[in-house]
């Protein structure tokens, strides 16, 4: 047994127990939190500024939005802001108006959304809203060309 064989046995890296941690990815975490005044804005900003991995913090009080950029976990950021401020906090639930197929559908439209935004939805029930309500379905099928007995006026 040579010296290299002995060293390879001592420093065996083939086992799955590596002491190196996997580094987190750079992320942008957007959070919805109600911001009433400058004191609330300062409190929300300070709640995440000292967090490990945070590189940038932006607060937009008019939209009630907090944007955190850094090597962080989104769930940990939300939990920390909720714990430190005592406010109701959730991940940013809105997407731009242009992205959604049916922006005025019942599950998507939100009066409290900032201007130009609607609620994001991944629910397949809400996204297939070609027929939004039963009244609308009734009127569109009444004048349909596929149904010859629907309207005798035509």
Sine and cosine of phi, psi and omega as CSV:
sin_phi,cos_phi,sin_psi,cos_psi,sin_omega,cos_omega
0.00,0.00,0.83,-0.55,-0.06,-1.00
-1.00,0.03,0.05,-1.00,-0.03,-1.00
-0.92,0.38,-0.60,0.80,0.01,-1.00
-0.93,0.36,-0.61,0.80,0.05,-1.00
-0.90,0.44,-0.66,0.76,0.01,-1.00
-0.90,0.43,-0.70,0.71,0.01,-1.00
-0.91,0.41,-0.59,0.81,0.02,-1.00
-0.93,0.38,-0.51,0.86,0.07,-1.00
-0.96,0.28,-0.58,0.81,-0.02,-1.00
-0.94,0.33,-0.70,0.71,-0.03,-1.00
-0.97,-0.23,0.82,0.58,-0.04,-1.00
-0.98,0.22,0.88,-0.47,-0.01,-1.00
-0.98,-0.20,0.09,1.00,-0.07,-1.00
-0.97,0.22,-0.32,0.95,0.03,-1.00
-0.96,0.30,0.46,-0.89,-0.08,-1.00
-0.98,0.20,0.04,1.00,-0.07,-1.00
-0.99,-0.10,0.96,0.27,0.03,-1.00
-1.00,0.04,0.64,-0.77,-0.02,-1.00
-1.00,0.06,-0.08,1.00,0.01,-1.00
-0.98,0.19,0.71,-0.71,0.04,-1.00
-1.00,0.04,0.53,-0.85,0.09,-1.00
-0.98,0.20,0.79,-0.61,-0.05,-1.00
-0.97,0.23,0.64,-0.76,0.01,-1.00
-0.96,0.29,0.45,-0.89,0.01,-1.00
-0.99,0.13,0.48,-0.88,0.10,-0.99
-0.93,0.36,0.83,-0.56,-0.07,-1.00
-0.76,-0.65,0.39,-0.92,0.16,-0.99
-0.93,-0.37,0.90,-0.43,-0.02,-1.00
-0.96,-0.30,0.86,-0.52,0.03,-1.00
-0.95,-0.30,0.75,-0.66,-0.11,-0.99
-0.78,-0.62,0.64,-0.76,0.09,-1.00
-0.99,-0.13,0.87,-0.50,0.04,-1.00
-0.57,-0.82,0.69,-0.72,-0.05,-1.00
-0.95,0.30,0.81,-0.59,-0.02,-1.00
-0.83,-0.56,0.93,-0.37,-0.08,-1.00
-1.00,-0.04,-0.64,0.77,-0.14,-0.99
-0.62,-0.78,-0.05,-1.00,0.01,-1.00
-0.93,0.37,-0.51,0.86,0.04,-1.00
-0.91,0.40,-0.66,0.75,0.06,-1.00
-0.90,0.43,-0.66,0.75,0.00,-1.00
-0.88,0.48,-0.70,0.71,0.01,-1.00
-0.91,0.42,-0.65,0.76,0.00,-1.00
-0.90,0.43,-0.68,0.73,0.01,-1.00
-0.91,0.41,-0.68,0.73,0.00,-1.00
-0.89,0.45,-0.72,0.69,-0.03,-1.00
-0.93,0.36,-0.40,0.92,-0.02,-1.00
-0.92,0.40,-0.46,0.89,-0.03,-1.00
-0.91,-0.42,-0.18,0.98,-0.04,-1.00
-0.88,0.47,-0.61,0.79,-0.05,-1.00
-1.00,0.06,0.04,1.00,-0.05,-1.00
-0.95,0.31,0.62,-0.78,-0.03,-1.00
-0.92,0.39,0.77,-0.64,0.04,-1.00
0.99,-0.11,-0.19,0.98,-0.02,-1.00
-0.98,0.22,0.79,-0.62,0.03,-1.00
-0.96,-0.28,-0.49,0.87,-0.05,-1.00
-0.50,-0.87,0.61,-0.79,0.04,-1.00
-0.74,-0.67,0.78,-0.62,0.06,-1.00
-0.79,-0.61,0.72,-0.70,0.02,-1.00
-0.88,-0.47,0.78,-0.62,0.07,-1.00
-0.88,-0.48,1.00,-0.07,-0.11,-0.99
-0.91,0.42,-0.53,0.85,-0.02,-1.00
-0.93,0.38,-0.52,0.85,0.02,-1.00
-0.99,-0.11,-0.05,1.00,-0.10,-1.00
0.82,0.57,0.78,0.63,-0.12,-0.99
-0.78,-0.63,0.70,-0.72,0.09,-1.00
-0.87,-0.50,0.80,-0.60,0.01,-1.00
-0.90,-0.44,0.84,-0.54,0.01,-1.00
-0.89,-0.46,0.80,-0.60,0.04,-1.00
-0.90,-0.43,0.75,-0.66,0.03,-1.00
0.28,-0.96,-0.13,-0.99,0.02,-1.00
-1.00,-0.04,0.95,0.30,-0.12,-0.99
-0.76,-0.65,0.27,-0.96,0.09,-1.00
-0.99,-0.13,0.80,-0.59,-0.07,-1.00
-0.85,0.53,-0.63,0.78,-0.02,-1.00
-0.91,0.41,-0.60,0.80,0.01,-1.00
-0.93,0.36,-0.59,0.81,0.02,-1.00
-0.91,0.41,-0.71,0.71,0.01,-1.00
-0.88,0.47,-0.70,0.71,-0.01,-1.00
-0.90,0.45,-0.64,0.77,-0.02,-1.00
-0.93,0.37,-0.68,0.73,0.01,-1.00
-0.90,0.43,-0.68,0.74,0.02,-1.00
-0.89,0.45,-0.66,0.75,-0.03,-1.00
-0.94,0.34,-0.69,0.72,-0.07,-1.00
-0.96,0.27,-0.56,0.83,-0.07,-1.00
-0.99,-0.15,-0.43,0.90,-0.05,-1.00
0.97,0.23,0.27,0.96,-0.02,-1.00
-0.98,-0.19,0.31,-0.95,0.11,-0.99
-0.97,0.24,0.82,-0.58,-0.11,-0.99
-0.76,-0.65,0.65,-0.76,0.09,-1.00
-0.54,-0.84,0.36,-0.93,0.08,-1.00
-0.89,0.45,0.48,-0.88,-0.07,-1.00
-0.86,0.51,0.93,-0.37,-0.10,-0.99
-1.00,0.00,0.10,1.00,-0.13,-0.99
-0.95,-0.32,0.49,-0.87,0.10,-0.99
-0.79,-0.61,0.34,-0.94,0.04,-1.00
-0.87,0.49,0.51,-0.86,-0.06,-1.00
-0.83,0.55,-0.58,0.81,-0.09,-1.00
-0.94,0.34,-0.38,0.92,-0.11,-0.99
-0.97,0.24,-0.50,0.87,-0.13,-0.99
-1.00,0.03,0.65,-0.76,0.00,-1.00
-0.92,0.38,-0.75,0.66,-0.04,-1.00
-0.85,-0.52,1.00,0.07,-0.10,-1.00
-0.94,0.35,-0.32,0.95,-0.02,-1.00
-0.98,-0.21,0.24,0.97,0.04,-1.00
-0.93,0.36,0.45,-0.89,-0.09,-1.00
-0.84,0.54,-0.59,0.81,-0.02,-1.00
-0.99,0.10,-0.19,0.98,-0.12,-0.99
-0.96,-0.27,-0.70,0.71,-0.07,-1.00
-0.94,0.35,0.72,-0.70,-0.01,-1.00
-0.67,-0.74,0.85,-0.53,-0.01,-1.00
-0.90,0.43,-0.49,0.87,-0.07,-1.00
-0.99,0.10,-0.06,1.00,-0.02,-1.00
-0.94,0.35,0.54,-0.84,0.07,-1.00
-0.90,0.44,0.28,-0.96,-0.02,-1.00
-0.88,0.48,0.74,-0.67,0.02,-1.00
1.00,0.04,0.05,1.00,-0.02,-1.00
-0.84,-0.55,0.48,-0.88,0.16,-0.99
-0.74,-0.68,0.26,-0.97,-0.05,-1.00
-0.93,0.36,0.69,-0.73,0.03,-1.00
-0.97,0.24,0.63,-0.78,0.02,-1.00
-0.63,-0.77,0.74,-0.68,0.12,-0.99
-0.93,-0.36,0.08,1.00,-0.02,-1.00
-0.97,0.26,0.85,-0.53,-0.01,-1.00
-0.91,0.41,-0.43,0.90,0.03,-1.00
-0.91,0.41,-0.63,0.78,-0.05,-1.00
-0.98,0.18,-0.58,0.81,-0.11,-0.99
-0.95,0.30,-0.41,0.91,0.03,-1.00
-0.99,-0.10,0.95,0.30,-0.11,-0.99
-0.93,-0.36,0.74,0.67,0.08,-1.00
-0.91,0.42,-0.54,0.84,0.07,-1.00
-0.89,-0.45,0.99,-0.15,-0.14,-0.99
-0.96,0.29,-0.62,0.79,-0.05,-1.00
-0.65,-0.76,0.29,-0.96,-0.02,-1.00
-0.93,0.38,-0.53,0.85,0.03,-1.00
-0.91,0.41,-0.67,0.74,0.02,-1.00
-0.90,0.43,-0.65,0.76,0.02,-1.00
-0.89,0.46,-0.67,0.74,-0.02,-1.00
-0.88,0.47,-0.69,0.73,-0.02,-1.00
-0.96,0.29,-0.58,0.82,0.00,-1.00
-0.95,0.30,-0.53,0.85,0.03,-1.00
-0.99,0.15,-0.33,0.94,0.01,-1.00
-0.93,0.38,-0.54,0.84,-0.01,-1.00
-0.94,-0.34,0.54,0.84,-0.04,-1.00
-1.00,0.07,0.58,-0.82,0.05,-1.00
-0.97,0.25,-0.39,0.92,-0.01,-1.00
-0.97,0.26,-0.34,0.94,-0.03,-1.00
-0.94,-0.33,0.99,-0.14,-0.08,-1.00
-0.93,0.36,-0.39,0.92,-0.01,-1.00
-1.00,-0.08,0.14,0.99,-0.09,-1.00
-0.95,0.30,-0.67,0.74,-0.08,-1.00
-0.63,-0.78,0.85,-0.53,-0.02,-1.00
-1.00,0.07,-0.25,0.97,0.02,-1.00
-0.92,0.39,-0.60,0.80,-0.05,-1.00
-0.97,0.23,0.00,0.00,0.00,0.00
